[in-house]
Amino acid sequence: MSQDRQQLLVDSLRRLVRRGAVGNLERILAKARSEDVALALSELMDREARSIFGLLLNDPARAAEVAGEYEHARLPSLWQGLTAAELKPVFEELASDDAADILQRLDEDLRVSILNLLEDAESEDLEELMQYGEDTAGGIMSTDFFSLDKELTAREAIVGLQDNPEAEGVFYLYCVNEEDTLVGVVSLRQLLMVRPSTQLKNFMNSDVISVPLTEDQEEVARIVARYNLLGVPVVDEFNKLVGIVTVDDVIDVLRDEATEDMLLMAGVADEDIVNATTSHAVKTRLPWLLAAVGGGIGAAALIGRFEHQLEEAAILAAFIPIVMGLGGNVGVQASTIVVRGMAMGQLDPTKFASALFSETKVVAIIATVCASVAAAASMVMGDFDPNLAGAVGSSLVVVMTFGALLGTAVPMLSHRFGIDPAVATGPILTTSIDLVGVLIYFLISAAWLGL
Amino acid sequence: MSQDRQQLLVDSLRRLVRRGAVGNLERILAKARSEDVALALSELMDREARSIFGLLLNDPARAAEVAGEYEHARLPSLWQGLTAAELKPVFEELASDDAADILQRLDEDLRVSILNLLEDAESEDLEELMQYGEDTAGGIMSTDFFSLDKELTAREAIVGLQDNPEAEGVFYLYCVNEEDTLVGVVSLRQLLMVRPSTQLKNFMNSDVISVPLTEDQEEVARIVARYNLLGVPVVDEFNKLVGIVTVDDVIDVLRDEATEDMLLMAGVADEDIVNATTSHAVKTRLPWLLAAVGGGIGAAALIGRFEHQLEEAAILAAFIPIVMGLGGNVGVQASTIVVRGMAMGQLDPTKFASALFSETKVVAIIATVCASVAAAASMVMGDFDPNLAGAVGSSLVVVMTFGALLGTAVPMLSHRFGIDPAVATGPILTTSIDLVGVLIYFLISAAWLGL
């Protein structure tokens, strides 16, 4: 839906809910796609959105679709005032991965009441799902998959499908043996291609790609992307099939992880920042800036130690920005290439020495060019003092090399020690380079200028 | 495949190709997945990879799978020495979107020869595909889709499918009328659920989401992600069905676009940077750093104008880093939030005033806190001179506000003028903030300190 049509939907909903035109509202809601309704609700005022969700509750399947697409973190606010009994039908319709994720965000009282109201099988499923780490295959998988005994025939498989209209994302049918161990996969397409009496085990692909419950969601996404899959089965430690991760969930993971990395590297500690409230935005952004303030105070203290030299040669101050700017820029280039290269699976995090070696070759050339230009400029600006030019040029070479190597090393080492590379880079990295850069610059300058 | 097993594949291939053990090589290649072989080839030396691809040519379908997964930009080098006649069978097997993309990267002679060897229908298809912009729906779509007359029955549709084992990504069947206009969609699943004699038009979903040929690939990806689709049909200006974009292509688009944005914002002008040669890396990274050198020289010239003030109060130099650092950091935060928010469709680029207003509220608080801390520190470091503290604090408030608003405005305005927001931000933004920041700092300080 185009931005204009989406805006139109938002405006109509707002107008009708203010007028209390329930009939018209229901008509519009019935025609719109759930994804568009979810987005529209997120743009309305809380009170308006709550009234509309109240109307959706008349059709629990529809309410579940909208809730699944709505930002889960904001559902507790959308559902304010609703009881467990009113929400129960929605949870019965929700895909299990969405249901578990949403339950975890509700108040404990409400969560427990809803689980108590659900059928035992369903609430046990959900409680199990909630145990898995949020960022693991178990945490994002759905248990509404469809598996079949490998001894069945194609005809029986088709009948089985017809009897299970609820199963999610059925484009692959997973084949299991009598112990529910995953032994193969057939596509819906294949099912149509073979003679109806053929047993699944005779045409299934037994080289099926699966992931363990504890696999990191990023790795799951990489596997789906790499092998162009529509979904990947999740197995427990006995290779028993326990769930599936579908490609639409993988797309969300890829987008969220990219967003998280970009924001972390920019010093924004929480991905839910667009359209955040002022106080949430301040809380998310201030810590990193205060770290930078700390770094800046450190730099000031360092430079304060060279006050004597600055009094002798005030022109030295003029080149602080270029030294800091280039050290930081080259460090950001290097760290971004490494962070993204690792995330895309193009850069092997264990090949540390070879990454440093490549970066050394590149920065040697880059730093020499930049330093030459800066030295020439400082020559002109500093009354043709070759010592000033030498100080500026050689500082730049040293600081840029330091920045590039630190920018390469920090994300690779953080990865090795299990720290998110994107956290360890960003403002912390540039602030460190600034500090060391200023120190190097003044030490080198003092030596060249004999101060 | 785990990193270890992938490394094992690379090592085995290398060893066997050096020994010339063709039989063993063929056995290993037959067992490995095409995606893994493609990745392994990219890690081998050019000469080794060429020998192995030579072996793959015995099975054109397999060679096409590997070529499709191999980095297309590097295929001309992998195929060095191969003739049009040797490559023709590979092109016959390639998906049309891959074939068109690869052809565009070959030398004109080879491209023309291959097109001449292919059947007329096929080469016409490819020539048409090559006309569409690389980043549009037309540029990434495949023409190997499967469509059916809406008058057909479910049974006839299944027979049609069985007769077309080649059609790509068939999870949806697109229904057309006698003019090939797209009128509906049915899923494979639905086909199994209805009575075989039901006509498609009686159960198809006629509210089908499609995209025009010229739609930007990012928008195509957003639509597929938003509506959780496995593919989206592409239509021409008469709503005639001309191709499909499948979800695996969308995943590639999403990953590539995120990579491109991250690297551009870090001042890296080309996404093919991981594992690039030294000279390519230098060419990709140097331009932005030279721009920063230019900015740094500008800052030096500005500061040079305040040499007299610096001689009076050398301590002023100590606070250059904090002013520059925080202006830059807050600008990077703001611009990253805006760039990513627009890319994710969470931030409406036309709501410029409201974005600036939100950012103003946030930065007012953030800047006040940071400035207070910095002013207190400068008070201590500057022999308790309240004027120095006032100068540092008020400069920080002004520079941070400027940085935050520029960081918000630049990407939104670039979007409006059709410039990639990620290009316009990054080093250009921070360098501009540095320059203006230094100027503001010295002007305010000179005023406070009466210099």
HADDOCK unambig.tbl for C-alpha pairs under 7 A between the chains (distance, minus, plus):
assign (segid A and resid 35 and name CA) (segid B and resid 226 and name CA) 6.84 0.50 0.50
assign (segid A and resid 35 and name CA) (segid B and resid 227 and name CA) 6.40 0.50 0.50
assign (segid A and resid 162 and name CA) (segid B and resid 193 and name CA) 5.59 0.50 0.50
assign (segid A and resid 171 and name CA) (segid B and resid 171 and name CA) 6.96 0.50 0.50
assign (segid A and resid 193 and name CA) (segid B and resid 162 and name CA) 5.58 0.50 0.50
assign (segid A and resid 225 and name CA) (segid B and resid 248 and name CA) 6.76 0.50 0.50
assign (segid A and resid 225 and name CA) (segid B and resid 251 and name CA) 6.60 0.50 0.50
assign (segid A and resid 226 and name CA) (segid B and resid 35 and name CA) 6.83 0.50 0.50
assign (segid A and resid 227 and name CA) (segid B and resid 35 and name CA) 6.39 0.50 0.50
assign (segid A and resid 228 and name CA) (segid B and resid 248 and name CA) 5.35 0.50 0.50
assign (segid A and resid 248 and name CA) (segid B and resid 225 and name CA) 6.77 0.50 0.50
assign (segid A and resid 248 and name CA) (segid B and resid 228 and name CA) 5.35 0.50 0.50
assign (segid A and resid 251 and name CA) (segid B and resid 225 and name CA) 6.60 0.50 0.50
assign (segid A and resid 251 and name CA) (segid B and resid 251 and name CA) 6.68 0.50 0.50
assign (segid A and resid 258 and name CA) (segid B and resid 258 and name CA) 6.43 0.50 0.50
assign (segid A and resid 259 and name CA) (segid B and resid 340 and name CA) 6.65 0.50 0.50
assign (segid A and resid 262 and name CA) (segid B and resid 262 and name CA) 6.50 0.50 0.50
assign (segid A and resid 263 and name CA) (segid B and resid 336 and name CA) 6.50 0.50 0.50
assign (segid A and resid 263 and name CA) (segid B and resid 337 and name CA) 6.93 0.50 0.50
assign (segid A and resid 266 and name CA) (segid B and resid 332 and name CA) 5.89 0.50 0.50
assign (segid A and resid 266 and name CA) (segid B and resid 333 and name CA) 5.22 0.50 0.50
assign (segid A and resid 266 and name CA) (segid B and resid 336 and name CA) 6.66 0.50 0.50
assign (segid A and resid 267 and name CA) (segid B and resid 333 and name CA) 6.28 0.50 0.50
assign (segid A and resid 268 and name CA) (segid B and resid 333 and name CA) 6.39 0.50 0.50
assign (segid A and resid 274 and name CA) (segid B and resid 337 and name CA) 6.43 0.50 0.50
assign (segid A and resid 274 and name CA) (segid B and resid 341 and name CA) 5.96 0.50 0.50
assign (segid A and resid 274 and name CA) (segid B and resid 346 and name CA) 6.85 0.50 0.50
assign (segid A and resid 274 and name CA) (segid B and resid 347 and name CA) 6.96 0.50 0.50
assign (segid A and resid 278 and name CA) (segid B and resid 361 and name CA) 6.67 0.50 0.50
assign (segid A and resid 278 and name CA) (segid B and resid 362 and name CA) 5.53 0.50 0.50
assign (segid A and resid 281 and name CA) (segid B and resid 362 and name CA) 6.71 0.50 0.50
assign (segid A and resid 282 and name CA) (segid B and resid 362 and name CA) 5.96 0.50 0.50
assign (segid A and resid 282 and name CA) (segid B and resid 366 and name CA) 6.38 0.50 0.50
assign (segid A and resid 286 and name CA) (segid B and resid 366 and name CA) 6.07 0.50 0.50
assign (segid A and resid 289 and name CA) (segid B and resid 326 and name CA) 6.82 0.50 0.50
assign (segid A and resid 290 and name CA) (segid B and resid 370 and name CA) 6.30 0.50 0.50
assign (segid A and resid 292 and name CA) (segid B and resid 326 and name CA) 6.66 0.50 0.50
assign (segid A and resid 293 and name CA) (segid B and resid 322 and name CA) 6.47 0.50 0.50
assign (segid A and resid 293 and name CA) (segid B and resid 370 and name CA) 6.61 0.50 0.50
assign (segid A and resid 293 and name CA) (segid B and resid 374 and name CA) 6.63 0.50 0.50
assign (segid A and resid 296 and name CA) (segid B and resid 321 and name CA) 5.87 0.50 0.50
assign (segid A and resid 296 and name CA) (segid B and resid 322 and name CA) 4.17 0.50 0.50
assign (segid A and resid 297 and name CA) (segid B and resid 322 and name CA) 6.83 0.50 0.50
assign (segid A and resid 297 and name CA) (segid B and resid 374 and name CA) 6.96 0.50 0.50
assign (segid A and resid 297 and name CA) (segid B and resid 377 and name CA) 6.91 0.50 0.50
assign (segid A and resid 299 and name CA) (segid B and resid 321 and name CA) 6.66 0.50 0.50
assign (segid A and resid 300 and name CA) (segid B and resid 318 and name CA) 4.29 0.50 0.50
assign (segid A and resid 300 and name CA) (segid B and resid 319 and name CA) 5.51 0.50 0.50
assign (segid A and resid 303 and name CA) (segid B and resid 318 and name CA) 5.09 0.50 0.50
assign (segid A and resid 304 and name CA) (segid B and resid 315 and name CA) 6.40 0.50 0.50
assign (segid A and resid 304 and name CA) (segid B and resid 318 and name CA) 5.93 0.50 0.50
assign (segid A and resid 307 and name CA) (segid B and resid 314 and name CA) 6.02 0.50 0.50
assign (segid A and resid 307 and name CA) (segid B and resid 315 and name CA) 6.53 0.50 0.50
assign (segid A and resid 310 and name CA) (segid B and resid 314 and name CA) 5.95 0.50 0.50
assign (segid A and resid 311 and name CA) (segid B and resid 311 and name CA) 5.61 0.50 0.50
assign (segid A and resid 311 and name CA) (segid B and resid 314 and name CA) 5.85 0.50 0.50
assign (segid A and resid 314 and name CA) (segid B and resid 307 and name CA) 6.03 0.50 0.50
assign (segid A and resid 314 and name CA) (segid B and resid 310 and name CA) 5.93 0.50 0.50
assign (segid A and resid 314 and name CA) (segid B and resid 311 and name CA) 5.85 0.50 0.50
assign (segid A and resid 315 and name CA) (segid B and resid 304 and name CA) 6.40 0.50 0.50
assign (segid A and resid 315 and name CA) (segid B and resid 307 and name CA) 6.54 0.50 0.50
assign (segid A and resid 317 and name CA) (segid B and resid 317 and name CA) 5.63 0.50 0.50
assign (segid A and resid 318 and name CA) (segid B and resid 300 and name CA) 4.30 0.50 0.50
assign (segid A and resid 318 and name CA) (segid B and resid 303 and name CA) 5.08 0.50 0.50
assign (segid A and resid 318 and name CA) (segid B and resid 304 and name CA) 5.94 0.50 0.50
assign (segid A and resid 319 and name CA) (segid B and resid 300 and name CA) 5.48 0.50 0.50
assign (segid A and resid 321 and name CA) (segid B and resid 296 and name CA) 5.86 0.50 0.50
assign (segid A and resid 321 and name CA) (segid B and resid 299 and name CA) 6.65 0.50 0.50
assign (segid A and resid 322 and name CA) (segid B and resid 293 and name CA) 6.49 0.50 0.50
assign (segid A and resid 322 and name CA) (segid B and resid 296 and name CA) 4.15 0.50 0.50
assign (segid A and resid 322 and name CA) (segid B and resid 297 and name CA) 6.82 0.50 0.50
assign (segid A and resid 326 and name CA) (segid B and resid 289 and name CA) 6.82 0.50 0.50
assign (segid A and resid 326 and name CA) (segid B and resid 292 and name CA) 6.65 0.50 0.50
assign (segid A and resid 332 and name CA) (segid B and resid 266 and name CA) 5.88 0.50 0.50
assign (segid A and resid 333 and name CA) (segid B and resid 266 and name CA) 5.19 0.50 0.50
assign (segid A and resid 333 and name CA) (segid B and resid 267 and name CA) 6.26 0.50 0.50
assign (segid A and resid 333 and name CA) (segid B and resid 268 and name CA) 6.39 0.50 0.50
assign (segid A and resid 336 and name CA) (segid B and resid 263 and name CA) 6.49 0.50 0.50
assign (segid A and resid 336 and name CA) (segid B and resid 266 and name CA) 6.64 0.50 0.50
assign (segid A and resid 337 and name CA) (segid B and resid 263 and name CA) 6.90 0.50 0.50
assign (segid A and resid 337 and name CA) (segid B and resid 274 and name CA) 6.45 0.50 0.50
assign (segid A and resid 340 and name CA) (segid B and resid 259 and name CA) 6.64 0.50 0.50
assign (segid A and resid 341 and name CA) (segid B and resid 274 and name CA) 5.97 0.50 0.50
assign (segid A and resid 346 and name CA) (segid B and resid 274 and name CA) 6.84 0.50 0.50
assign (segid A and resid 347 and name CA) (segid B and resid 274 and name CA) 6.96 0.50 0.50
assign (segid A and resid 361 and name CA) (segid B and resid 278 and name CA) 6.67 0.50 0.50
assign (segid A and resid 362 and name CA) (segid B and resid 278 and name CA) 5.52 0.50 0.50
assign (segid A and resid 362 and name CA) (segid B and resid 281 and name CA) 6.69 0.50 0.50
assign (segid A and resid 362 and name CA) (segid B and resid 282 and name CA) 5.95 0.50 0.50
assign (segid A and resid 366 and name CA) (segid B and resid 282 and name CA) 6.38 0.50 0.50
assign (segid A and resid 366 and name CA) (segid B and resid 286 and name CA) 6.07 0.50 0.50
assign (segid A and resid 370 and name CA) (segid B and resid 290 and name CA) 6.31 0.50 0.50
assign (segid A and resid 370 and name CA) (segid B and resid 293 and name CA) 6.60 0.50 0.50
assign (segid A and resid 374 and name CA) (segid B and resid 293 and name CA) 6.62 0.50 0.50
assign (segid A and resid 374 and name CA) (segid B and resid 297 and name CA) 6.94 0.50 0.50
assign (segid A and resid 377 and name CA) (segid B and resid 297 and name CA) 6.88 0.50 0.50
